[in-house]
């Protein structure tokens, strides 16, 4: 049973994201679920720009822009201050990109989750440093071109599994979500909002500019990432109880790869190898969910 | 009430009396006694604060940036490597105009590993937009910490209270710990002009293009300029309530002095001893102790030094490729006045090397016996190049 997504928006009609920006769609649905009693911390990422320059802001909630690696720490401080003022109702949310989460901000995030700070950390993942011009991050998938993995030096390492890293902290709630499944995304944010302690949502947010795709297929690409098992939708409670939310019907990864300029250099053999890597990851997830 | 307190505990007592609401800290020697004592206060309920045991100094400052932006009084303490790691977010705290108070225990930077006193760590942060106050005694440490909260909140800038490793942080002295009622009169609750508030949503620290950035920077400087006057006002008020004051600079026997030793921190106490002895021998010598380093009290320094023939600035710090940092600042303050003393720059006591009354007398004699400095920076107390390394078996 999927929830009713409210019409009310907490974004103004106007921001400076690129056409088809998955991160803008993700923000819109996140805020619909969180509502106005929300304070947002944004470490350096695309949204540092998308939100607009002084004196304007695209968001209808208080926003604290902060340094790149500080998402977990700044939110801990905001939470502590609100608690001291007796405000336990307001949700503190960190909104960070993959660079600020998987790489430079990982220490502060790990620290905040280990302390089980009462906040929600949301990573919108566009799989590279897009704001600085498409440089590789540890979230960039195997096989991708970026401006720092050009030509034959395309990325040969796997994408870091951030959810599993946080699950290893026994985080009370961790989930993946996708802009192509807004009701699922909304439900997970609403569920996370009601939980005490540290919560993490990993949102797959396509990037037409960085992925070299037409903006009109931004959502389609995000949907295909789920349908091919490249980005499975699942949630984990207390670091133990896995629930898989979507069981795909066997699309091949090459259908997803062939639509994106960032993968155009890959050979059939490379794609076969990636297909087996994806299947291996899916089997592992099924095992964790007790389904194999 | 008079108590015998360690310097670190004087800081902690002041933070308790100031009713800090969020504390975030990471351990580093020799700062740890401050945050250990604050942990005790939080645990036993004598301080009602949230204490965040973060995973780095960078996160300590970042957490306070979050807490202060949400409108509560905040405190942290660090030293050396920890302060260096904070560097990026020190800029953030002042740029965001947050009145965070930080106790910085001066410790040498590595390599090699050295936990002893040296001012280079705090002075290397001079351009971060933090007010810096240097302390000489345990009482001054307690008083300055209380003053720091008020000054910070008056001008919306962060304040660093600086104290020497071990000579202050680990030394027990009799300290008058004021009553809560007195402190409450001096330091009202923090009422921020702006804060994160869901009733009045605002964006903080967002993108600032060239057409607005410069004015924002200028306003930080205006805050610094205001801090000079506010410091004096605040000290007047402090004196009325507590009967003590220190001054942005403190002149000691300067009226008729021909040579003035310019000092900061605990070395000032050793200089006081020397000046007493030299005065008894008829030498016309004084001390100018600098407490406020940022904003730099250039006008007060000019006023106190201009009648002397020579000034000997003693720096327990060094800027590589330049010189002693206080000396550079003092020279810059003096260069535009026609009648000014010849400035000698001495480097002493780096990495906690002891600076005795004898060493300071040597500095005085070198200044007295030369018309102009023999070198841009005169390093004192060095082992001669031919001398053997210290005996490890000793």
HADDOCK unambig.tbl for C-alpha pairs under 7 A between the chains (distance, minus, plus):
assign (segid A and resid 36 and name CA) (segid B and resid 198 and name CA) 6.78 0.50 0.50
assign (segid A and resid 37 and name CA) (segid B and resid 198 and name CA) 5.77 0.50 0.50
assign (segid A and resid 38 and name CA) (segid B and resid 198 and name CA) 6.66 0.50 0.50
assign (segid A and resid 39 and name CA) (segid B and resid 198 and name CA) 6.91 0.50 0.50
assign (segid A and resid 48 and name CA) (segid B and resid 206 and name CA) 6.88 0.50 0.50
assign (segid A and resid 48 and name CA) (segid B and resid 207 and name CA) 6.93 0.50 0.50
assign (segid A and resid 49 and name CA) (segid B and resid 207 and name CA) 6.75 0.50 0.50
assign (segid A and resid 53 and name CA) (segid B and resid 206 and name CA) 6.20 0.50 0.50
assign (segid A and resid 53 and name CA) (segid B and resid 207 and name CA) 4.63 0.50 0.50
assign (segid A and resid 53 and name CA) (segid B and resid 208 and name CA) 5.95 0.50 0.50
assign (segid A and resid 54 and name CA) (segid B and resid 206 and name CA) 6.13 0.50 0.50
assign (segid A and resid 54 and name CA) (segid B and resid 207 and name CA) 5.93 0.50 0.50
assign (segid A and resid 54 and name CA) (segid B and resid 208 and name CA) 5.63 0.50 0.50
assign (segid A and resid 57 and name CA) (segid B and resid 203 and name CA) 6.38 0.50 0.50
assign (segid A and resid 60 and name CA) (segid B and resid 201 and name CA) 6.45 0.50 0.50
assign (segid A and resid 61 and name CA) (segid B and resid 198 and name CA) 6.29 0.50 0.50
assign (segid A and resid 61 and name CA) (segid B and resid 201 and name CA) 5.00 0.50 0.50
assign (segid A and resid 61 and name CA) (segid B and resid 202 and name CA) 6.99 0.50 0.50
assign (segid A and resid 62 and name CA) (segid B and resid 196 and name CA) 5.77 0.50 0.50
assign (segid A and resid 62 and name CA) (segid B and resid 197 and name CA) 6.31 0.50 0.50
assign (segid A and resid 62 and name CA) (segid B and resid 198 and name CA) 6.01 0.50 0.50
assign (segid A and resid 62 and name CA) (segid B and resid 201 and name CA) 4.16 0.50 0.50
assign (segid A and resid 62 and name CA) (segid B and resid 202 and name CA) 4.79 0.50 0.50
assign (segid A and resid 62 and name CA) (segid B and resid 203 and name CA) 5.65 0.50 0.50
assign (segid A and resid 63 and name CA) (segid B and resid 202 and name CA) 6.37 0.50 0.50
assign (segid A and resid 63 and name CA) (segid B and resid 203 and name CA) 4.58 0.50 0.50
assign (segid A and resid 63 and name CA) (segid B and resid 204 and name CA) 6.11 0.50 0.50
assign (segid A and resid 64 and name CA) (segid B and resid 203 and name CA) 6.05 0.50 0.50
assign (segid A and resid 64 and name CA) (segid B and resid 204 and name CA) 4.95 0.50 0.50
assign (segid A and resid 64 and name CA) (segid B and resid 205 and name CA) 6.57 0.50 0.50
assign (segid A and resid 65 and name CA) (segid B and resid 204 and name CA) 5.99 0.50 0.50
assign (segid A and resid 65 and name CA) (segid B and resid 205 and name CA) 5.29 0.50 0.50
assign (segid A and resid 65 and name CA) (segid B and resid 206 and name CA) 5.69 0.50 0.50
assign (segid A and resid 70 and name CA) (segid B and resid 59 and name CA) 6.51 0.50 0.50
assign (segid A and resid 70 and name CA) (segid B and resid 62 and name CA) 6.03 0.50 0.50
assign (segid A and resid 73 and name CA) (segid B and resid 59 and name CA) 5.20 0.50 0.50
assign (segid A and resid 73 and name CA) (segid B and resid 62 and name CA) 5.69 0.50 0.50
assign (segid A and resid 73 and name CA) (segid B and resid 63 and name CA) 4.74 0.50 0.50
assign (segid A and resid 74 and name CA) (segid B and resid 62 and name CA) 5.07 0.50 0.50
assign (segid A and resid 74 and name CA) (segid B and resid 63 and name CA) 4.25 0.50 0.50
assign (segid A and resid 74 and name CA) (segid B and resid 65 and name CA) 6.41 0.50 0.50
assign (segid A and resid 74 and name CA) (segid B and resid 66 and name CA) 4.49 0.50 0.50
assign (segid A and resid 75 and name CA) (segid B and resid 63 and name CA) 6.93 0.50 0.50
assign (segid A and resid 75 and name CA) (segid B and resid 66 and name CA) 6.20 0.50 0.50
assign (segid A and resid 76 and name CA) (segid B and resid 63 and name CA) 5.92 0.50 0.50
assign (segid A and resid 77 and name CA) (segid B and resid 63 and name CA) 4.11 0.50 0.50
assign (segid A and resid 77 and name CA) (segid B and resid 64 and name CA) 5.62 0.50 0.50
assign (segid A and resid 77 and name CA) (segid B and resid 66 and name CA) 4.61 0.50 0.50
assign (segid A and resid 77 and name CA) (segid B and resid 67 and name CA) 4.29 0.50 0.50
assign (segid A and resid 78 and name CA) (segid B and resid 66 and name CA) 4.56 0.50 0.50
assign (segid A and resid 78 and name CA) (segid B and resid 67 and name CA) 4.49 0.50 0.50
assign (segid A and resid 78 and name CA) (segid B and resid 70 and name CA) 5.84 0.50 0.50
assign (segid A and resid 80 and name CA) (segid B and resid 22 and name CA) 6.69 0.50 0.50
assign (segid A and resid 80 and name CA) (segid B and resid 50 and name CA) 6.11 0.50 0.50
assign (segid A and resid 80 and name CA) (segid B and resid 67 and name CA) 6.54 0.50 0.50
assign (segid A and resid 81 and name CA) (segid B and resid 22 and name CA) 6.54 0.50 0.50
assign (segid A and resid 81 and name CA) (segid B and resid 67 and name CA) 4.90 0.50 0.50
assign (segid A and resid 81 and name CA) (segid B and resid 70 and name CA) 6.00 0.50 0.50
assign (segid A and resid 81 and name CA) (segid B and resid 72 and name CA) 5.97 0.50 0.50
assign (segid A and resid 82 and name CA) (segid B and resid 70 and name CA) 6.85 0.50 0.50
assign (segid A and resid 84 and name CA) (segid B and resid 21 and name CA) 6.83 0.50 0.50
assign (segid A and resid 108 and name CA) (segid B and resid 59 and name CA) 6.44 0.50 0.50
assign (segid A and resid 111 and name CA) (segid B and resid 54 and name CA) 6.56 0.50 0.50
assign (segid A and resid 111 and name CA) (segid B and resid 55 and name CA) 5.65 0.50 0.50
